[in-house]
């Protein structure tokens, strides 16, 4: 993975992010999962973030994403969770049975060149769940 260069910076910012539906309900299946994947990819594209891997299990989301130094992990998660919650709950009324779609918690880890391959393998194994 190469460093990104722009006007005043040289950087390599990669996050491994995980978040879950409220009460760890297994609601991320079928069309919900497909729409969620498209929504997250669109949101990342809007911000100029590169999705390196995105895995959606029935009860959690793994996002491996390359961002900019000005975007902290909390901002990335907030952007992905906020818009998807609203749009999915509008499209799929059964999701409104939960008090909110997402829990307020999430897991965040930084990843560099050394651990990128390991994280990719981990996410691929999770897809089998």
Helices and strands as residue ranges (DSSP letters): E 4-5, E 10-11, E 13-19, G 22-24, H 30-47, E 50-57, E 60-67, H 73-91, G 93-97, E 107-110, H 113-126
